[in-house]
């Protein structure tokens, strides 16, 4: 686990009433919202964020790996940290950490991103846009988000239509919306978990009908989302 002193950017947040479950604890999707917000702020502060739109480039999340130790409650103040963790081939790595004000670790997360040309959707080498002092192209983290392996016994299937509120700046389903879909299924089925690994495979757009399958392994639950038979995301909760 990385120490807070090794992170490059931090911000304090207060957990609002709109960010919690009925039990008063923060939603994982709300934690992901805060991670997404601080990611943009960090990127904008070093000129590899929204300014890339002018170069017809965009950052796309590939994987997220959450390790959750304790969720804060409504009204709690938390510190959120982020840092670049190097580059490997076409992937750039970013780590996040959430602590309470006394430094107790609540949630940590490792992510991997691709840099794409907006029109062609072809990957662009990330070091062409990243400042070397934040993302060393010769460095890569020991902890990397893994690939979700599909398998297990089918528990149930559910379909949902992509709505306008699911979309992000690019008119695609926001990564936090996928997390919210998974979180809802876990809560509604009373399935417990401490960690969530999610792989984003393909884009989803407004109007798409997503078929969600939930499978049970020996010690985890696997989520498979498809549109017209094509896998758009995979997740594993354990």
C-alpha positions as CSV (number, residue, x, y, z in Angstrom):
1,X,0.0,0.0,0.0
2,X,1.4,3.4,-1.0
3,X,2.0,5.9,1.7
4,X,0.1,9.3,1.4
5,X,3.5,11.1,1.2
6,X,4.1,9.4,-2.2
7,X,1.0,10.9,-3.9
8,X,1.2,14.0,-6.1
9,X,-2.2,15.6,-5.6
10,X,-4.7,15.7,-2.7
11,X,-8.0,17.3,-1.8
12,X,-10.4,17.2,1.1
13,X,-14.0,16.4,0.7
14,X,-17.1,16.2,2.9
15,X,-19.5,13.3,2.3
16,X,-22.9,14.6,1.4
17,X,-26.3,13.1,2.0
18,X,-26.7,12.4,-1.7
19,X,-23.6,10.2,-1.7
20,X,-24.7,7.6,0.8
21,X,-26.8,4.4,1.0
22,X,-29.9,4.1,3.4
23,X,-27.4,2.9,6.1
24,X,-25.6,6.2,5.9
25,X,-22.4,4.7,4.4
26,X,-20.9,6.1,1.2
27,X,-21.7,4.3,-2.0
28,X,-18.7,2.9,-3.9
29,X,-20.0,4.7,-7.0
30,X,-19.7,8.0,-5.0
31,X,-16.2,7.1,-4.0
32,X,-15.4,6.5,-7.7
33,X,-17.0,9.9,-8.5
34,X,-14.5,11.6,-6.1
35,X,-11.6,9.7,-7.6
36,X,-12.8,10.7,-11.1
37,X,-13.0,14.4,-9.9
38,X,-9.6,14.5,-8.4
39,X,-8.1,12.8,-11.4
40,X,-9.4,15.5,-13.7
41,X,-8.2,18.2,-11.3
42,X,-4.8,16.7,-11.2
43,X,-4.6,16.3,-15.0
44,X,-5.9,19.9,-15.6
45,X,-3.3,21.3,-13.2
46,X,-0.5,19.7,-15.3
47,X,-2.0,20.3,-18.8
48,X,-2.9,16.7,-19.7
49,X,-6.6,16.9,-18.9
50,X,-9.4,18.7,-20.8
51,X,-6.9,20.6,-22.9
52,X,-6.3,17.3,-24.8
53,X,-9.8,17.7,-26.4
54,X,-8.2,20.5,-28.5
55,X,-5.8,17.9,-29.8
56,X,-8.6,15.5,-30.6
57,X,-7.5,13.1,-27.8
58,X,-9.3,11.6,-24.8
59,X,-8.5,9.5,-21.8
60,X,-10.5,6.2,-21.5
61,X,-10.5,4.0,-18.4
62,X,-9.5,0.4,-19.0
63,X,-9.5,-1.1,-15.5
64,X,-10.2,-0.2,-11.9
65,X,-9.3,-2.3,-8.8
66,X,-10.9,-1.1,-5.6
67,X,-9.8,-2.4,-2.2
68,X,-12.4,-1.2,0.4
69,X,-11.6,-1.3,4.1
70,X,-14.2,1.1,5.5
71,X,-16.7,3.4,3.9
72,X,-17.1,6.9,5.4
73,X,-20.5,8.1,6.6
74,X,-22.6,11.1,5.8
75,X,-20.9,14.3,7.1
76,X,-17.4,12.7,7.5
77,X,-14.5,14.6,6.0
78,X,-12.0,12.6,4.0
79,X,-8.8,13.2,2.2
80,X,-8.4,11.9,-1.4
81,X,-5.0,11.4,-3.0
82,X,-3.9,10.5,-6.5
83,X,-0.6,10.0,-8.4
84,X,0.7,8.9,-11.7
85,X,2.3,5.4,-11.4
86,X,4.1,5.1,-14.7
87,X,3.5,3.7,-18.2
88,X,3.6,0.3,-19.8
89,X,3.2,0.1,-23.6
90,X,-0.2,1.8,-24.3
91,X,-1.4,2.0,-20.7
92,X,-0.9,4.8,-18.1
93,X,-1.4,3.9,-14.4
94,X,-3.0,6.1,-11.8
95,X,-3.4,5.2,-8.1
96,X,-6.0,6.7,-5.7
97,X,-6.2,6.6,-1.9
98,X,-9.0,7.8,0.5
99,X,-8.3,8.3,4.2
100,X,-10.0,9.9,7.1
101,X,-8.5,13.1,8.6
102,X,-6.4,11.0,11.0
103,X,-4.8,9.1,8.1
104,X,-6.8,5.8,8.5
105,X,-7.0,4.1,5.0
106,X,-10.6,3.7,3.9
107,X,-10.3,2.8,0.2
108,X,-7.5,2.4,-2.3
109,X,-7.7,1.9,-6.0
110,X,-5.3,1.3,-9.0
111,X,-6.5,2.2,-12.5
112,X,-5.2,1.9,-16.0
113,X,-6.0,4.3,-18.8
114,X,-5.7,4.4,-22.6
115,X,-5.2,7.6,-24.6
116,X,-7.3,7.5,-27.8
117,X,-7.8,9.6,-30.9
118,X,-11.4,10.8,-30.5
119,X,-12.3,10.3,-34.2
120,X,-10.5,7.0,-35.0
121,X,-10.6,5.5,-31.5
122,X,-7.1,4.3,-32.2
123,X,-4.7,4.3,-29.2
124,X,-2.0,7.0,-28.9
125,X,1.1,6.4,-26.8
126,X,0.4,8.0,-23.4
127,X,3.9,9.5,-22.9
128,X,3.2,11.9,-25.8
129,X,0.7,13.7,-23.6
130,X,1.9,12.9,-20.0
131,X,4.5,15.0,-18.1
132,X,7.5,12.9,-17.4
133,X,7.9,14.1,-13.8
134,X,4.4,12.7,-13.0
135,X,4.3,9.6,-15.2
136,X,7.8,8.1,-15.7
137,X,7.6,6.0,-18.9
138,X,10.4,3.7,-17.5
139,X,8.4,2.9,-14.3
140,X,5.4,0.7,-13.8
141,X,3.6,-0.3,-10.6
142,X,3.9,-3.7,-8.9
143,X,0.2,-3.5,-8.3
144,X,-1.8,-3.5,-11.5
145,X,-5.5,-4.1,-12.2
146,X,-6.0,-7.7,-13.4
147,X,-8.2,-9.2,-16.1
148,X,-11.5,-10.5,-14.9
149,X,-11.9,-14.2,-15.6
150,X,-15.4,-15.2,-16.5
151,X,-16.8,-18.3,-14.9
152,X,-19.0,-19.7,-12.2
153,X,-22.6,-20.7,-11.8
154,X,-25.2,-18.4,-13.3
155,X,-27.3,-16.8,-10.5
156,X,-29.5,-14.5,-12.5
157,X,-29.8,-12.3,-15.6
158,X,-31.1,-8.7,-15.8
159,X,-31.4,-6.2,-18.6
160,X,-31.3,-2.4,-18.4
161,X,-31.5,0.4,-21.0
162,X,-28.8,3.0,-21.0
163,X,-30.4,6.3,-20.0
164,X,-29.2,9.9,-20.5
165,X,-28.1,10.1,-16.8
166,X,-25.7,7.3,-17.4
167,X,-23.6,9.2,-19.9
168,X,-20.3,11.1,-19.5
169,X,-18.6,14.0,-21.4
170,X,-18.1,11.8,-24.4
171,X,-21.7,10.6,-24.6
172,X,-20.6,7.1,-23.4
173,X,-21.7,5.4,-20.2
174,X,-19.6,6.8,-17.4
175,X,-17.4,4.4,-15.5
176,X,-19.2,5.3,-12.3
177,X,-22.5,4.3,-13.9
178,X,-21.2,0.7,-14.4
179,X,-20.1,0.6,-10.8
180,X,-23.5,1.8,-9.7
181,X,-25.2,-1.0,-11.7
182,X,-22.9,-3.6,-10.1
183,X,-23.4,-2.1,-6.6
184,X,-27.2,-2.1,-7.0
185,X,-27.2,-5.8,-7.9
186,X,-24.9,-6.6,-5.0
187,X,-27.0,-4.7,-2.5
188,X,-30.4,-5.9,-3.8
189,X,-29.2,-9.5,-3.6
190,X,-27.5,-9.1,-0.2
191,X,-24.2,-10.1,-1.6
192,X,-21.2,-9.0,0.5
193,X,-17.9,-7.8,-0.9
194,X,-14.8,-5.9,0.1
195,X,-13.1,-5.5,-3.2
196,X,-14.2,-4.8,-6.8
197,X,-12.3,-5.3,-10.0
198,X,-13.8,-3.9,-13.2
199,X,-12.7,-4.1,-16.8
200,X,-14.2,-1.7,-19.4
201,X,-14.2,-3.5,-22.7
202,X,-16.2,-1.4,-25.1
203,X,-18.3,1.8,-25.2
204,X,-22.0,1.9,-24.4
205,X,-24.3,4.6,-25.7
206,X,-27.7,6.0,-24.9
207,X,-30.5,3.6,-25.9
208,X,-28.3,0.5,-25.7
209,X,-29.9,-2.5,-24.0
210,X,-27.3,-4.0,-21.7
211,X,-27.8,-7.7,-20.6
212,X,-26.2,-8.2,-17.2
213,X,-25.4,-11.7,-16.0
214,X,-24.3,-12.5,-12.4
215,X,-22.3,-15.6,-11.8
216,X,-21.1,-17.1,-8.5
217,X,-17.6,-18.5,-8.0
218,X,-16.3,-20.2,-4.9
219,X,-15.3,-16.9,-3.3
220,X,-16.5,-14.1,-5.6
221,X,-19.3,-12.9,-7.9
222,X,-18.7,-12.1,-11.5
223,X,-20.7,-9.6,-13.6
224,X,-20.8,-9.7,-17.4
225,X,-22.4,-6.9,-19.3
226,X,-23.2,-7.4,-23.0
227,X,-24.9,-5.4,-25.8
228,X,-26.1,-7.5,-28.7
229,X,-23.8,-10.3,-27.6
230,X,-20.7,-8.1,-27.3
231,X,-19.1,-7.8,-23.9
232,X,-18.9,-4.2,-22.8
233,X,-17.7,-4.6,-19.3
234,X,-16.7,-7.3,-16.8
235,X,-16.5,-7.0,-13.0
236,X,-15.6,-9.2,-10.1
237,X,-16.6,-8.6,-6.4
238,X,-14.9,-10.5,-3.6
